[in-house]
Amino acid sequence: MPIVCFRVNNAIMKKILVLVFFIPAFSFSQSAKKLQRIDSVLTYLNQRQLFNGTVLVGEKGKILYEKAFGIANPQTQEPLTTNSAFNLASVSKQFYTMMIMILKEQGKLNYDDRVQKYLPSFPYATITIRHLMNQTSGLPEYFDIAAGQMNLLDTLNNEIMLALLAEKKPALVFQPGEQWQYCNTNYTTLASVLEKVSGTTADRFFQQHIAGPLKLKNTYVYHLQLKSYPPSRVFGLQFENQKPILNDLVRFDGIVGDGNVYSSVEDLYKWDQALYTDKLVKKATFQEAITPGKLNNGEATKYGYGWGIVEPGKIVSHTGGWVGFGTIIIRYIDKNQTIILLDNSSNFPSSWIGKKHLGRKANHPYQQLI
């Protein structure tokens, strides 16, 4: 997958980052002027084909601002709504760790179990489930491994990826727990553990244990090996000569774990609010997900289980970028404030924002598409 090239100049970039993403924790409800400025900037960007998506700002369970800008499908010109379901890219990771937390509470696994306990062909004996969730396993990126083994008609899935790891046995980048490095292979492997332990597919487990209980009507797992998709699905696009064309799923998108959860801003806010409760797992169980992981030497990282830790106990976030999609959720958890932005225009600079929020360096081109 090529790196997305963003066409936003520095002045516009500064406006969208300052006004939308780096809003300091204050009472949104007491600053209607700030919300009006956000609307003005997003309208400006949309009119210039620099933003096509949906936005929601919430505080203490109340939606203060939500709006849709642009189209959901470049072929049909169907307009976006706040119920339109975007590919969340790496924002999907928080849902996969939640499913692992559910399995832990069911007594079916432990975080420090070795992956080989559930996936015997996995060629790395000391990597644990916790290493996968915390991004400290040392696994290499699966894009590099798979790309050289696929032809143009292949669609990658988790079973094929596990088989490739078992066959190729690529060297670890570092020994498990010695360093932190963002790697999508951690989460494709995590999804394989989920399916093995649960005895069902990720999309079915997701519907039964997350989307169903929370009544998320426009949130689901979708990938290219599924025969159909719900009508709320948004397609990635890009603008060429001022006309929208498809920039959507590719041959890697039969795989799950690192992405391919779809959701709307309204459903994501329901999800966000549920994380303050014990509707899915106990509060103490989820608290560990938003606590910095630790390396073997005791040093804390800036990542929990599918969440970037901006300020422990105060701010957590995650971004995502894949094909035409750019996504971000920022949670001011000490004040119950939330910002969600979903874009399908290929213009959203999720990699830059991700590095700013998660404090990481993108050492590999694909890590910029988190």
C-alpha positions as CSV (number, residue, x, y, z in Angstrom):
1,M,0.0,0.0,0.0
2,P,1.6,3.3,-1.0
3,I,2.0,6.1,1.4
4,V,-0.9,8.6,1.2
5,C,0.2,12.0,-0.1
6,F,-1.6,14.8,1.7
7,R,-2.3,18.0,-0.2
8,V,-2.8,20.3,2.8
9,N,-0.6,23.4,3.0
10,N,1.1,24.4,6.2
11,A,-1.4,27.2,7.0
12,I,-4.4,25.0,6.6
13,M,-2.6,22.2,8.5
14,K,-2.0,24.5,11.4
15,K,-5.6,25.5,11.5
16,I,-7.1,22.0,11.5
17,L,-4.6,20.7,14.1
18,V,-5.0,23.6,16.5
19,L,-8.7,24.1,16.2
20,V,-9.8,20.4,16.0
21,F,-7.2,18.1,17.5
22,F,-5.2,20.1,20.1
23,I,-8.0,21.7,21.9
24,P,-7.0,21.9,25.5
25,A,-9.2,20.3,28.1
26,F,-11.8,22.9,28.9
27,S,-15.6,22.9,29.1
28,F,-16.7,22.5,25.5
29,S,-20.3,23.4,26.6
30,Q,-19.1,26.8,27.7
31,S,-17.3,27.6,24.5
32,A,-19.9,27.8,21.6
33,K,-17.5,30.2,19.9
34,K,-14.8,27.5,19.7
35,L,-17.2,25.0,18.2
36,Q,-18.3,27.6,15.6
37,R,-14.7,28.0,14.7
38,I,-14.3,24.3,14.2
39,D,-17.3,24.2,12.0
40,S,-16.0,27.1,10.0
41,V,-12.6,25.5,9.4
42,L,-14.0,22.1,8.4
43,T,-16.5,23.8,6.0
44,Y,-13.6,25.7,4.4
45,L,-11.6,22.4,4.0
46,N,-14.5,20.5,2.6
47,Q,-15.3,23.2,0.0
48,R,-11.7,22.9,-1.2
49,Q,-11.8,19.0,-1.3
50,L,-9.3,18.9,1.6
51,F,-11.7,17.2,4.0
52,N,-14.5,14.7,3.4
53,G,-15.9,13.1,6.5
54,T,-17.7,13.4,9.9
55,V,-16.9,15.0,13.2
56,L,-18.3,14.7,16.7
57,V,-17.4,16.6,19.9
58,G,-18.9,15.3,23.1
59,E,-18.8,16.1,26.8
60,K,-20.1,14.0,29.7
61,G,-22.4,12.0,27.5
62,K,-23.8,15.0,25.6
63,I,-23.1,15.6,21.9
64,L,-22.2,19.2,21.5
65,Y,-21.2,19.2,17.9
66,E,-21.7,16.7,15.1
67,K,-21.7,17.1,11.3
68,A,-21.1,15.3,8.1
69,F,-19.3,16.8,5.1
70,G,-19.2,15.3,1.7
71,I,-19.9,12.0,0.1
72,A,-19.8,8.3,1.2
73,N,-19.2,6.8,-2.2
74,P,-17.6,8.5,-5.2
75,Q,-19.4,6.2,-7.6
76,T,-23.0,6.9,-6.3
77,Q,-22.4,10.4,-4.8
78,E,-24.4,9.3,-1.8
79,P,-24.0,11.9,0.9
80,L,-22.4,11.2,4.3
81,T,-24.4,11.3,7.5
82,T,-23.3,11.0,11.1
83,N,-24.4,7.4,10.9
84,S,-22.1,6.6,8.0
85,A,-19.6,3.8,8.9
86,F,-15.9,4.5,8.1
87,N,-13.1,2.0,8.0
88,L,-11.4,2.9,11.3
89,A,-8.0,1.6,10.2
90,S,-5.9,1.4,13.4
91,V,-8.5,2.9,15.6
92,S,-9.9,-0.7,15.2
93,K,-7.1,-1.9,17.5
94,Q,-8.9,-0.8,20.7
95,F,-11.9,-3.1,19.8
96,Y,-9.6,-6.1,19.4
97,T,-8.0,-5.6,22.8
98,M,-11.5,-5.2,24.3
99,M,-12.4,-8.6,22.8
100,I,-9.3,-10.1,24.4
101,M,-10.2,-8.5,27.7
102,I,-13.7,-10.1,27.5
103,L,-12.0,-13.5,26.9
104,K,-9.8,-12.9,29.9
105,E,-12.8,-12.1,32.1
106,Q,-14.4,-15.3,30.8
107,G,-11.4,-17.2,32.1
108,K,-10.3,-18.4,28.7
109,L,-6.9,-16.8,28.5
110,N,-4.4,-14.7,30.4
111,Y,-2.3,-11.9,29.1
112,D,1.0,-13.5,30.0
113,D,0.1,-16.7,28.1
114,R,2.5,-17.5,25.3
115,V,1.0,-17.1,21.9
116,Q,2.2,-20.6,21.0
117,K,-0.3,-22.0,23.6
118,Y,-3.1,-21.1,21.2
119,L,-1.3,-21.0,17.9
120,P,1.2,-23.9,17.9
121,S,2.7,-23.0,14.5
122,F,3.6,-19.4,15.6
123,P,7.4,-19.6,15.5
124,Y,8.3,-17.3,18.4
125,A,8.3,-19.2,21.7
126,T,8.6,-16.3,24.1
127,I,6.1,-13.8,22.7
128,T,3.0,-13.4,24.9
129,I,-0.5,-11.9,24.4
130,R,0.6,-8.9,26.5
131,H,3.5,-8.3,24.2
132,L,1.1,-8.2,21.2
133,M,-1.3,-5.8,22.9
134,N,1.5,-3.5,24.2
135,Q,3.4,-3.5,20.9
136,T,6.5,-4.8,22.5
137,S,6.9,-8.2,20.7
138,G,9.6,-7.3,18.3
139,L,7.7,-8.8,15.3
140,P,8.4,-7.4,11.9
141,E,5.7,-5.7,9.8
142,Y,3.5,-8.3,7.9
143,F,3.3,-6.1,4.8
144,D,6.9,-6.8,3.9
145,I,6.5,-10.5,4.5
146,A,3.3,-10.9,2.6
147,A,3.9,-8.6,-0.3
148,G,6.6,-10.8,-1.8
149,Q,4.4,-13.9,-1.5
150,M,1.2,-12.6,-3.1
151,N,0.1,-12.2,-6.7
152,L,-2.4,-9.6,-7.9
153,L,-5.3,-12.0,-7.4
154,D,-4.5,-13.0,-3.9
155,T,-6.4,-11.6,-0.9
156,L,-4.4,-11.9,2.4
157,N,-6.1,-13.3,5.4
158,N,-5.1,-14.3,9.0
159,E,-4.6,-17.9,8.2
160,I,-2.3,-17.2,5.3
161,M,-0.4,-14.7,7.4
162,L,0.2,-17.3,10.2
163,A,1.3,-19.8,7.6
164,L,3.8,-17.3,6.2
165,L,5.2,-16.5,9.6
166,A,5.6,-20.3,10.3
167,E,7.3,-20.8,6.9
168,K,9.6,-17.8,6.7
169,K,10.3,-17.3,10.4
170,P,11.5,-13.7,9.8
171,A,13.9,-12.5,12.4
172,L,12.6,-10.4,15.3
173,V,13.4,-6.7,15.3
174,F,14.3,-7.0,19.0
175,Q,13.7,-9.5,21.8
176,P,10.2,-9.5,23.3
177,G,9.8,-6.8,25.9
178,E,13.1,-5.1,25.2
179,Q,11.7,-2.2,23.2
180,W,8.4,-0.6,22.0
181,Q,7.7,-0.4,18.3
182,Y,4.3,0.0,16.6
183,C,3.7,-3.1,14.4
184,N,0.5,-4.2,12.8
185,T,1.6,-7.9,12.9
186,N,1.0,-7.8,16.6
187,Y,-2.7,-7.2,16.1
188,T,-3.3,-9.6,13.2
189,T,-1.7,-12.2,15.4
190,L,-3.9,-11.1,18.3
191,A,-7.0,-11.5,16.1
192,S,-5.9,-15.1,15.3
193,V,-5.6,-15.8,19.0
194,L,-9.1,-14.3,19.5
195,E,-10.6,-16.6,16.9
196,K,-8.8,-19.7,18.1
197,V,-9.8,-19.2,21.7
198,S,-13.4,-18.1,21.1
199,G,-14.1,-20.7,18.4
200,T,-15.7,-18.2,16.1
201,T,-14.8,-15.5,13.7
202,A,-13.8,-12.0,14.8
203,D,-16.8,-10.4,13.1
204,R,-19.3,-12.7,14.9
205,F,-17.6,-12.3,18.2
206,F,-17.6,-8.6,17.8
207,Q,-21.3,-8.5,17.0
208,Q,-22.2,-10.7,19.9
209,H,-20.0,-9.2,22.6
210,I,-19.6,-5.5,21.6
211,A,-21.9,-4.2,18.9
212,G,-24.9,-6.1,20.1
213,P,-24.7,-5.2,23.8
214,L,-24.0,-1.5,23.1
215,K,-26.7,-1.3,20.4
216,L,-24.1,-0.1,17.8
217,K,-26.2,-0.3,14.6
218,N,-23.5,1.0,12.3
219,T,-20.4,-0.7,13.7
220,Y,-19.1,-4.0,12.4
221,V,-16.1,-5.9,11.2
222,Y,-15.9,-6.0,7.4
223,H,-13.2,-7.4,5.1
224,L,-12.9,-8.5,1.5
225,Q,-13.7,-12.2,2.2
226,L,-17.1,-11.3,3.5
227,K,-19.8,-11.7,0.8
228,S,-21.7,-8.5,1.5
229,Y,-21.5,-5.3,3.5
230,P,-24.1,-3.1,5.3
231,P,-25.6,-0.1,3.5
232,S,-23.8,2.3,5.9
233,R,-20.4,1.4,4.6
234,V,-18.3,4.3,3.5
235,F,-15.8,3.9,0.6
236,G,-12.3,5.5,0.6
237,L,-11.8,8.1,-2.1
238,Q,-9.3,10.7,-3.4
239,F,-9.8,13.7,-5.7
240,E,-8.2,13.8,-9.1
241,N,-8.8,16.9,-11.3
242,Q,-11.5,17.9,-8.7
243,K,-13.4,14.6,-9.2
244,P,-13.7,11.9,-6.6
245,I,-12.4,8.4,-7.5
246,L,-12.1,5.2,-5.4
247,N,-9.2,4.7,-3.1
248,D,-10.6,1.8,-1.1
249,L,-9.7,-1.7,0.1
250,V,-6.8,-3.6,-1.4
251,R,-5.6,-7.2,-1.5
252,F,-4.3,-7.0,2.2
253,D,-7.9,-6.4,3.3
254,G,-9.0,-10.0,3.9
255,I,-7.1,-9.7,7.2
256,V,-8.4,-8.5,10.5
257,G,-6.9,-7.3,13.8
258,D,-4.9,-4.3,12.8
259,G,-8.0,-2.7,11.1
260,N,-11.2,-3.3,9.2
261,V,-13.6,-2.4,12.0
262,Y,-16.1,0.1,10.5
263,S,-18.1,2.6,12.7
264,S,-19.8,6.0,12.7
265,V,-19.1,9.0,14.9
266,E,-22.4,8.5,16.7
267,D,-21.6,4.8,17.5
268,L,-18.0,5.6,18.5
269,Y,-19.4,8.1,21.0
270,K,-21.6,5.4,22.5
271,W,-18.5,3.2,22.6
272,D,-16.5,6.0,24.3
273,Q,-19.2,6.5,26.9
274,A,-19.5,2.7,27.6
275,L,-15.8,2.7,28.5
276,Y,-16.6,4.7,31.6
277,T,-18.9,1.8,32.7
278,D,-18.7,-1.9,33.3
279,K,-21.1,-2.8,30.4
280,L,-18.4,-4.8,28.5
281,V,-15.8,-5.5,31.2
282,K,-15.1,-4.4,34.7
283,K,-13.7,-0.9,35.1
284,A,-10.5,-2.2,36.6
285,T,-10.0,-4.5,33.6
286,F,-10.3,-1.6,31.1
287,Q,-8.1,0.6,33.3
288,E,-5.2,-1.6,32.4
289,A,-5.8,-0.9,28.7
290,I,-5.2,2.8,29.2
291,T,-2.2,2.4,31.5
292,P,1.3,2.6,29.9
293,G,2.9,-0.7,29.3
294,K,6.3,-1.6,30.7
295,L,9.5,-2.9,29.1
296,N,11.6,-5.6,30.7
297,N,13.7,-3.0,32.4
298,G,10.6,-1.4,34.0
299,E,10.6,1.6,31.7
300,A,7.1,2.8,30.8
301,T,6.0,3.1,27.2
302,K,3.4,5.5,25.9
303,Y,1.0,2.8,24.8
304,G,-1.5,0.6,26.6
305,Y,-3.7,-2.0,24.9
306,G,-4.8,-0.4,21.6
307,W,-4.5,3.1,23.1
308,G,-1.8,5.7,22.9
309,I,-1.2,7.3,26.4
310,V,-0.8,11.0,25.9
311,E,-1.0,11.8,29.6
312,P,-1.6,8.9,32.0
313,G,-5.0,9.2,33.7
314,K,-5.9,12.2,31.6
315,I,-5.6,11.9,27.8
316,V,-5.6,8.8,25.6
317,S,-6.0,8.7,21.8
318,H,-5.4,6.7,18.7
319,T,-5.2,7.5,15.0
320,G,-5.6,5.4,11.9
321,G,-4.8,5.7,8.2
322,W,-5.4,3.2,5.4
323,V,-6.2,3.7,1.7
324,G,-8.5,6.8,1.6
325,F,-9.3,6.7,5.3
326,G,-7.9,8.8,8.1
327,T,-9.3,8.6,11.6
328,I,-8.7,9.8,15.2
329,I,-10.4,9.6,18.6
330,I,-9.1,11.7,21.5
331,R,-10.5,11.1,25.0
332,Y,-9.9,13.6,27.8
333,I,-10.8,10.9,30.3
334,D,-10.3,13.0,33.4
335,K,-13.1,15.4,32.1
336,N,-15.1,13.0,30.0
337,Q,-14.6,15.0,26.8
338,T,-14.2,13.4,23.4
339,I,-13.2,14.4,19.9
340,I,-13.8,12.0,17.0
341,L,-13.0,12.7,13.3
342,L,-13.4,10.2,10.4
343,D,-12.2,11.1,6.9
344,N,-12.3,9.2,3.6
345,S,-10.7,11.7,1.3
346,S,-7.0,10.6,1.5
347,N,-6.1,14.0,2.8
348,F,-6.2,13.5,6.6
349,P,-2.7,13.6,8.1
350,S,-3.2,10.8,10.6
351,S,0.5,9.8,10.6
352,W,1.7,13.2,11.7
353,I,-1.0,13.5,14.4
354,G,-0.3,10.0,15.5
355,K,3.4,10.8,16.1
356,K,2.4,14.0,17.9
357,H,-0.1,12.2,20.1
358,L,1.6,8.9,20.7
359,G,5.2,10.3,20.9
360,R,6.6,7.7,18.5
361,K,8.9,7.7,15.5
362,A,7.7,6.1,12.3
363,N,10.7,3.8,11.5
364,H,9.0,2.1,8.6
365,P,6.8,3.6,5.8
366,Y,3.9,1.4,6.7
367,Q,4.0,2.5,10.3
368,Q,2.9,5.9,9.1
369,L,-0.4,4.3,8.1
370,I,-1.2,3.2,11.6
